[in-house]
Amino acid sequence: MREVEDHYRGLSRQLTIEEWRTQPLRSTILDNLARLTSALQ
């Protein structure tokens, strides 16, 4: 499991607060929807 986590971490980058605040409304809605339905998956 640690190898998978390390692999994903190697592919990712840190999101800045400026990027988070300027993301499109569509992304915000999809993020919130995923958060709401995560317990159902």
PDBQT receptor file of N, H, CA, C and O in Angstrom, charges set to zero:
ATOM      1  N   MET A   1       0.826  -1.181   0.000  1.00  0.00    +0.000 N 
ATOM      2  CA  MET A   1       0.000   0.000   0.000  1.00  0.00    +0.000 C 
ATOM      3  C   MET A   1       0.879   1.257   0.000  1.00  0.00    +0.000 C 
ATOM      4  O   MET A   1       0.556   2.247  -0.657  1.00  0.00    +0.000 OA
ATOM      5  N   ARG A   2       1.959   1.210   0.721  1.00  0.00    +0.000 N 
ATOM      6  H   ARG A   2       2.221   0.407   1.255  1.00  0.00    +0.000 HD
ATOM      7  CA  ARG A   2       2.862   2.360   0.791  1.00  0.00    +0.000 C 
ATOM      8  C   ARG A   2       3.426   2.693  -0.586  1.00  0.00    +0.000 C 
ATOM      9  O   ARG A   2       3.611   3.867  -0.905  1.00  0.00    +0.000 OA
ATOM     10  N   GLU A   3       3.700   1.686  -1.403  1.00  0.00    +0.000 N 
ATOM     11  H   GLU A   3       3.549   0.732  -1.143  1.00  0.00    +0.000 HD
ATOM     12  CA  GLU A   3       4.232   1.929  -2.755  1.00  0.00    +0.000 C 
ATOM     13  C   GLU A   3       3.227   2.687  -3.604  1.00  0.00    +0.000 C 
ATOM     14  O   GLU A   3       3.595   3.598  -4.347  1.00  0.00    +0.000 OA
ATOM     15  N   VAL A   4       1.973   2.318  -3.498  1.00  0.00    +0.000 N 
ATOM     16  H   VAL A   4       1.673   1.579  -2.895  1.00  0.00    +0.000 HD
ATOM     17  CA  VAL A   4       0.918   2.999  -4.261  1.00  0.00    +0.000 C 
ATOM     18  C   VAL A   4       0.815   4.452  -3.814  1.00  0.00    +0.000 C 
ATOM     19  O   VAL A   4       0.719   5.362  -4.638  1.00  0.00    +0.000 OA
ATOM     20  N   GLU A   5       0.836   4.658  -2.501  1.00  0.00    +0.000 N 
ATOM     21  H   GLU A   5       0.914   3.919  -1.832  1.00  0.00    +0.000 HD
ATOM     22  CA  GLU A   5       0.769   6.017  -1.964  1.00  0.00    +0.000 C 
ATOM     23  C   GLU A   5       1.959   6.852  -2.436  1.00  0.00    +0.000 C 
ATOM     24  O   GLU A   5       1.788   8.002  -2.842  1.00  0.00    +0.000 OA
ATOM     25  N   ASP A   6       3.139   6.290  -2.386  1.00  0.00    +0.000 N 
ATOM     26  H   ASP A   6       3.278   5.357  -2.056  1.00  0.00    +0.000 HD
ATOM     27  CA  ASP A   6       4.340   7.003  -2.841  1.00  0.00    +0.000 C 
ATOM     28  C   ASP A   6       4.262   7.335  -4.328  1.00  0.00    +0.000 C 
ATOM     29  O   ASP A   6       4.689   8.406  -4.761  1.00  0.00    +0.000 OA
ATOM     30  N   HIS A   7       3.711   6.399  -5.103  1.00  0.00    +0.000 N 
ATOM     31  H   HIS A   7       3.364   5.530  -4.752  1.00  0.00    +0.000 HD
ATOM     32  CA  HIS A   7       3.561   6.630  -6.545  1.00  0.00    +0.000 C 
ATOM     33  C   HIS A   7       2.635   7.816  -6.804  1.00  0.00    +0.000 C 
ATOM     34  O   HIS A   7       2.968   8.709  -7.583  1.00  0.00    +0.000 OA
ATOM     35  N   TYR A   8       1.472   7.824  -6.151  1.00  0.00    +0.000 N 
ATOM     36  H   TYR A   8       1.202   7.098  -5.519  1.00  0.00    +0.000 HD
ATOM     37  CA  TYR A   8       0.530   8.928  -6.324  1.00  0.00    +0.000 C 
ATOM     38  C   TYR A   8       1.122  10.250  -5.848  1.00  0.00    +0.000 C 
ATOM     39  O   TYR A   8       0.926  11.289  -6.480  1.00  0.00    +0.000 OA
ATOM     40  N   ARG A   9       1.838  10.207  -4.746  1.00  0.00    +0.000 N 
ATOM     41  H   ARG A   9       1.998   9.363  -4.233  1.00  0.00    +0.000 HD
ATOM     42  CA  ARG A   9       2.458  11.425  -4.228  1.00  0.00    +0.000 C 
ATOM     43  C   ARG A   9       3.500  11.964  -5.206  1.00  0.00    +0.000 C 
ATOM     44  O   ARG A   9       3.657  13.177  -5.348  1.00  0.00    +0.000 OA
ATOM     45  N   GLY A  10       4.211  11.059  -5.878  1.00  0.00    +0.000 N 
ATOM     46  H   GLY A  10       4.084  10.073  -5.762  1.00  0.00    +0.000 HD
ATOM     47  CA  GLY A  10       5.199  11.472  -6.869  1.00  0.00    +0.000 C 
ATOM     48  C   GLY A  10       4.574  12.121  -8.094  1.00  0.00    +0.000 C 
ATOM     49  O   GLY A  10       5.212  12.941  -8.753  1.00  0.00    +0.000 OA
ATOM     50  N   LEU A  11       3.343  11.765  -8.404  1.00  0.00    +0.000 N 
ATOM     51  H   LEU A  11       2.825  11.099  -7.868  1.00  0.00    +0.000 HD
ATOM     52  CA  LEU A  11       2.637  12.330  -9.559  1.00  0.00    +0.000 C 
ATOM     53  C   LEU A  11       1.902  13.627  -9.229  1.00  0.00    +0.000 C 
ATOM     54  O   LEU A  11       1.473  14.348 -10.130  1.00  0.00    +0.000 OA
ATOM     55  N   SER A  12       1.760  13.915  -7.956  1.00  0.00    +0.000 N 
ATOM     56  H   SER A  12       2.108  13.328  -7.224  1.00  0.00    +0.000 HD
ATOM     57  CA  SER A  12       0.948  15.066  -7.553  1.00  0.00    +0.000 C 
ATOM     58  C   SER A  12       1.800  16.313  -7.346  1.00  0.00    +0.000 C 
ATOM     59  O   SER A  12       3.030  16.265  -7.362  1.00  0.00    +0.000 OA
ATOM     60  N   ARG A  13       1.107  17.423  -7.153  1.00  0.00    +0.000 N 
ATOM     61  H   ARG A  13       0.108  17.462  -7.140  1.00  0.00    +0.000 HD
ATOM     62  CA  ARG A  13       1.774  18.681  -6.819  1.00  0.00    +0.000 C 
ATOM     63  C   ARG A  13       0.902  19.411  -5.811  1.00  0.00    +0.000 C 
ATOM     64  O   ARG A  13      -0.296  19.144  -5.710  1.00  0.00    +0.000 OA
ATOM     65  N   GLN A  14       1.493  20.318  -5.075  1.00  0.00    +0.000 N 
ATOM     66  H   GLN A  14       2.466  20.534  -5.157  1.00  0.00    +0.000 HD
ATOM     67  CA  GLN A  14       0.769  21.057  -4.058  1.00  0.00    +0.000 C 
ATOM     68  C   GLN A  14      -0.118  22.115  -4.707  1.00  0.00    +0.000 C 
ATOM     69  O   GLN A  14       0.312  22.838  -5.605  1.00  0.00    +0.000 OA
ATOM     70  N   LEU A  15      -1.338  22.193  -4.248  1.00  0.00    +0.000 N 
ATOM     71  H   LEU A  15      -1.688  21.605  -3.519  1.00  0.00    +0.000 HD
ATOM     72  CA  LEU A  15      -2.301  23.174  -4.724  1.00  0.00    +0.000 C 
ATOM     73  C   LEU A  15      -2.199  24.411  -3.846  1.00  0.00    +0.000 C 
ATOM     74  O   LEU A  15      -2.288  24.319  -2.621  1.00  0.00    +0.000 OA
ATOM     75  N   THR A  16      -2.014  25.560  -4.466  1.00  0.00    +0.000 N 
ATOM     76  H   THR A  16      -1.942  25.635  -5.460  1.00  0.00    +0.000 HD
ATOM     77  CA  THR A  16      -1.915  26.797  -3.689  1.00  0.00    +0.000 C 
ATOM     78  C   THR A  16      -3.311  27.315  -3.360  1.00  0.00    +0.000 C 
ATOM     79  O   THR A  16      -4.288  26.955  -4.016  1.00  0.00    +0.000 OA
ATOM     80  N   ILE A  17      -3.392  28.157  -2.347  1.00  0.00    +0.000 N 
ATOM     81  H   ILE A  17      -2.598  28.449  -1.814  1.00  0.00    +0.000 HD
ATOM     82  CA  ILE A  17      -4.677  28.737  -1.961  1.00  0.00    +0.000 C 
ATOM     83  C   ILE A  17      -5.237  29.613  -3.076  1.00  0.00    +0.000 C 
ATOM     84  O   ILE A  17      -6.452  29.703  -3.247  1.00  0.00    +0.000 OA
ATOM     85  N   GLU A  18      -4.354  30.259  -3.833  1.00  0.00    +0.000 N 
ATOM     86  H   GLU A  18      -3.366  30.186  -3.693  1.00  0.00    +0.000 HD
ATOM     87  CA  GLU A  18      -4.816  31.091  -4.949  1.00  0.00    +0.000 C 
ATOM     88  C   GLU A  18      -5.473  30.230  -6.035  1.00  0.00    +0.000 C 
ATOM     89  O   GLU A  18      -6.505  30.600  -6.593  1.00  0.00    +0.000 OA
ATOM     90  N   GLU A  19      -4.862  29.081  -6.323  1.00  0.00    +0.000 N 
ATOM     91  H   GLU A  19      -4.024  28.780  -5.870  1.00  0.00    +0.000 HD
ATOM     92  CA  GLU A  19      -5.453  28.171  -7.310  1.00  0.00    +0.000 C 
ATOM     93  C   GLU A  19      -6.792  27.637  -6.815  1.00  0.00    +0.000 C 
ATOM     94  O   GLU A  19      -7.743  27.523  -7.588  1.00  0.00    +0.000 OA
ATOM     95  N   TRP A  20      -6.864  27.315  -5.541  1.00  0.00    +0.000 N 
ATOM     96  H   TRP A  20      -6.091  27.408  -4.913  1.00  0.00    +0.000 HD
ATOM     97  CA  TRP A  20      -8.093  26.775  -4.959  1.00  0.00    +0.000 C 
ATOM     98  C   TRP A  20      -9.226  27.799  -5.050  1.00  0.00    +0.000 C 
ATOM     99  O   TRP A  20     -10.359  27.451  -5.383  1.00  0.00    +0.000 OA
ATOM    100  N   ARG A  21      -8.920  29.039  -4.759  1.00  0.00    +0.000 N 
ATOM    101  H   ARG A  21      -8.000  29.322  -4.489  1.00  0.00    +0.000 HD
ATOM    102  CA  ARG A  21      -9.944  30.087  -4.761  1.00  0.00    +0.000 C 
ATOM    103  C   ARG A  21     -10.399  30.462  -6.162  1.00  0.00    +0.000 C 
ATOM    104  O   ARG A  21     -11.521  30.938  -6.331  1.00  0.00    +0.000 OA
ATOM    105  N   THR A  22      -9.556  30.260  -7.171  1.00  0.00    +0.000 N 
ATOM    106  H   THR A  22      -8.644  29.874  -7.034  1.00  0.00    +0.000 HD
ATOM    107  CA  THR A  22      -9.921  30.663  -8.534  1.00  0.00    +0.000 C 
ATOM    108  C   THR A  22     -10.393  29.501  -9.404  1.00  0.00    +0.000 C 
ATOM    109  O   THR A  22     -10.565  29.662 -10.612  1.00  0.00    +0.000 OA
ATOM    110  N   GLN A  23     -10.603  28.341  -8.802  1.00  0.00    +0.000 N 
ATOM    111  H   GLN A  23     -10.464  28.211  -7.820  1.00  0.00    +0.000 HD
ATOM    112  CA  GLN A  23     -11.067  27.221  -9.622  1.00  0.00    +0.000 C 
ATOM    113  C   GLN A  23     -12.500  27.471 -10.098  1.00  0.00    +0.000 C 
ATOM    114  O   GLN A  23     -13.267  28.158  -9.423  1.00  0.00    +0.000 OA
ATOM    115  N   PRO A  24     -12.857  26.925 -11.241  1.00  0.00    +0.000 N 
ATOM    116  CA  PRO A  24     -14.196  27.148 -11.789  1.00  0.00    +0.000 C 
ATOM    117  C   PRO A  24     -15.295  26.614 -10.867  1.00  0.00    +0.000 C 
ATOM    118  O   PRO A  24     -15.074  25.666 -10.114  1.00  0.00    +0.000 OA
ATOM    119  N   LEU A  25     -16.459  27.217 -10.931  1.00  0.00    +0.000 N 
ATOM    120  H   LEU A  25     -16.639  27.987 -11.543  1.00  0.00    +0.000 HD
ATOM    121  CA  LEU A  25     -17.599  26.795 -10.114  1.00  0.00    +0.000 C 
ATOM    122  C   LEU A  25     -17.916  25.319 -10.352  1.00  0.00    +0.000 C 
ATOM    123  O   LEU A  25     -18.273  24.603  -9.416  1.00  0.00    +0.000 OA
ATOM    124  N   ARG A  26     -17.791  24.870 -11.580  1.00  0.00    +0.000 N 
ATOM    125  H   ARG A  26     -17.501  25.451 -12.340  1.00  0.00    +0.000 HD
ATOM    126  CA  ARG A  26     -18.064  23.464 -11.912  1.00  0.00    +0.000 C 
ATOM    127  C   ARG A  26     -17.192  22.526 -11.082  1.00  0.00    +0.000 C 
ATOM    128  O   ARG A  26     -17.675  21.513 -10.577  1.00  0.00    +0.000 OA
ATOM    129  N   SER A  27     -15.915  22.857 -10.939  1.00  0.00    +0.000 N 
ATOM    130  H   SER A  27     -15.522  23.680 -11.349  1.00  0.00    +0.000 HD
ATOM    131  CA  SER A  27     -15.007  22.031 -10.140  1.00  0.00    +0.000 C 
ATOM    132  C   SER A  27     -15.409  22.019  -8.676  1.00  0.00    +0.000 C 
ATOM    133  O   SER A  27     -15.366  20.978  -8.021  1.00  0.00    +0.000 OA
ATOM    134  N   THR A  28     -15.799  23.173  -8.168  1.00  0.00    +0.000 N 
ATOM    135  H   THR A  28     -15.835  24.019  -8.700  1.00  0.00    +0.000 HD
ATOM    136  CA  THR A  28     -16.226  23.266  -6.776  1.00  0.00    +0.000 C 
ATOM    137  C   THR A  28     -17.455  22.405  -6.531  1.00  0.00    +0.000 C 
ATOM    138  O   THR A  28     -17.535  21.699  -5.526  1.00  0.00    +0.000 OA
ATOM    139  N   ILE A  29     -18.402  22.463  -7.440  1.00  0.00    +0.000 N 
ATOM    140  H   ILE A  29     -18.338  23.037  -8.256  1.00  0.00    +0.000 HD
ATOM    141  CA  ILE A  29     -19.628  21.669  -7.309  1.00  0.00    +0.000 C 
ATOM    142  C   ILE A  29     -19.297  20.181  -7.377  1.00  0.00    +0.000 C 
ATOM    143  O   ILE A  29     -19.810  19.400  -6.576  1.00  0.00    +0.000 OA
ATOM    144  N   LEU A  30     -18.454  19.783  -8.314  1.00  0.00    +0.000 N 
ATOM    145  H   LEU A  30     -18.038  20.417  -8.965  1.00  0.00    +0.000 HD
ATOM    146  CA  LEU A  30     -18.097  18.367  -8.428  1.00  0.00    +0.000 C 
ATOM    147  C   LEU A  30     -17.329  17.880  -7.201  1.00  0.00    +0.000 C 
ATOM    148  O   LEU A  30     -17.553  16.759  -6.746  1.00  0.00    +0.000 OA
ATOM    149  N   ASP A  31     -16.439  18.690  -6.664  1.00  0.00    +0.000 N 
ATOM    150  H   ASP A  31     -16.257  19.601  -7.034  1.00  0.00    +0.000 HD
ATOM    151  CA  ASP A  31     -15.719  18.332  -5.443  1.00  0.00    +0.000 C 
ATOM    152  C   ASP A  31     -16.688  18.119  -4.282  1.00  0.00    +0.000 C 
ATOM    153  O   ASP A  31     -16.591  17.136  -3.548  1.00  0.00    +0.000 OA
ATOM    154  N   ASN A  32     -17.616  19.051  -4.131  1.00  0.00    +0.000 N 
ATOM    155  H   ASN A  32     -17.694  19.850  -4.727  1.00  0.00    +0.000 HD
ATOM    156  CA  ASN A  32     -18.590  18.942  -3.043  1.00  0.00    +0.000 C 
ATOM    157  C   ASN A  32     -19.499  17.731  -3.222  1.00  0.00    +0.000 C 
ATOM    158  O   ASN A  32     -19.833  17.060  -2.245  1.00  0.00    +0.000 OA
ATOM    159  N   LEU A  33     -19.895  17.448  -4.435  1.00  0.00    +0.000 N 
ATOM    160  H   LEU A  33     -19.624  17.992  -5.229  1.00  0.00    +0.000 HD
ATOM    161  CA  LEU A  33     -20.721  16.278  -4.710  1.00  0.00    +0.000 C 
ATOM    162  C   LEU A  33     -19.963  14.990  -4.386  1.00  0.00    +0.000 C 
ATOM    163  O   LEU A  33     -20.527  14.069  -3.796  1.00  0.00    +0.000 OA
ATOM    164  N   ALA A  34     -18.707  14.925  -4.765  1.00  0.00    +0.000 N 
ATOM    165  H   ALA A  34     -18.248  15.673  -5.245  1.00  0.00    +0.000 HD
ATOM    166  CA  ALA A  34     -17.890  13.746  -4.448  1.00  0.00    +0.000 C 
ATOM    167  C   ALA A  34     -17.755  13.577  -2.942  1.00  0.00    +0.000 C 
ATOM    168  O   ALA A  34     -17.803  12.456  -2.436  1.00  0.00    +0.000 OA
ATOM    169  N   ARG A  35     -17.587  14.677  -2.227  1.00  0.00    +0.000 N 
ATOM    170  H   ARG A  35     -17.547  15.588  -2.638  1.00  0.00    +0.000 HD
ATOM    171  CA  ARG A  35     -17.463  14.617  -0.766  1.00  0.00    +0.000 C 
ATOM    172  C   ARG A  35     -18.774  14.105  -0.148  1.00  0.00    +0.000 C 
ATOM    173  O   ARG A  35     -18.743  13.291   0.775  1.00  0.00    +0.000 OA
ATOM    174  N   LEU A  36     -19.917  14.574  -0.649  1.00  0.00    +0.000 N 
ATOM    175  H   LEU A  36     -19.943  15.235  -1.399  1.00  0.00    +0.000 HD
ATOM    176  CA  LEU A  36     -21.209  14.153  -0.108  1.00  0.00    +0.000 C 
ATOM    177  C   LEU A  36     -21.492  12.682  -0.361  1.00  0.00    +0.000 C 
ATOM    178  O   LEU A  36     -22.090  12.013   0.482  1.00  0.00    +0.000 OA
ATOM    179  N   THR A  37     -21.066  12.167  -1.516  1.00  0.00    +0.000 N 
ATOM    180  H   THR A  37     -20.580  12.710  -2.201  1.00  0.00    +0.000 HD
ATOM    181  CA  THR A  37     -21.387  10.785  -1.865  1.00  0.00    +0.000 C 
ATOM    182  C   THR A  37     -20.286   9.790  -1.497  1.00  0.00    +0.000 C 
ATOM    183  O   THR A  37     -20.443   8.592  -1.733  1.00  0.00    +0.000 OA
ATOM    184  N   SER A  38     -19.184  10.259  -0.927  1.00  0.00    +0.000 N 
ATOM    185  H   SER A  38     -19.057  11.232  -0.736  1.00  0.00    +0.000 HD
ATOM    186  CA  SER A  38     -18.066   9.365  -0.633  1.00  0.00    +0.000 C 
ATOM    187  C   SER A  38     -18.439   8.242   0.335  1.00  0.00    +0.000 C 
ATOM    188  O   SER A  38     -17.906   7.137   0.236  1.00  0.00    +0.000 OA
ATOM    189  N   ALA A  39     -19.343   8.517   1.263  1.00  0.00    +0.000 N 
ATOM    190  H   ALA A  39     -19.775   9.415   1.343  1.00  0.00    +0.000 HD
ATOM    191  CA  ALA A  39     -19.743   7.485   2.211  1.00  0.00    +0.000 C 
ATOM    192  C   ALA A  39     -20.579   6.391   1.553  1.00  0.00    +0.000 C 
ATOM    193  O   ALA A  39     -20.687   5.285   2.083  1.00  0.00    +0.000 OA
ATOM    194  N   LEU A  40     -21.163   6.693   0.415  1.00  0.00    +0.000 N 
ATOM    195  H   LEU A  40     -21.075   7.591  -0.016  1.00  0.00    +0.000 HD
ATOM    196  CA  LEU A  40     -22.002   5.720  -0.290  1.00  0.00    +0.000 C 
ATOM    197  C   LEU A  40     -21.213   4.790  -1.177  1.00  0.00    +0.000 C 
ATOM    198  O   LEU A  40     -21.724   3.750  -1.595  1.00  0.00    +0.000 OA
ATOM    199  N   GLN A  41     -19.978   5.142  -1.473  1.00  0.00    +0.000 N 
ATOM    200  H   GLN A  41     -19.563   5.986  -1.134  1.00  0.00    +0.000 HD
ATOM    201  CA  GLN A  41     -19.177   4.356  -2.413  1.00  0.00    +0.000 C 
ATOM    202  C   GLN A  41     -18.472   3.231  -1.746  1.00  0.00    +0.000 C 
ATOM    203  O   GLN A  41     -17.756   2.475  -2.402  1.00  0.00    +0.000 OA
TER     204      GLN A  41
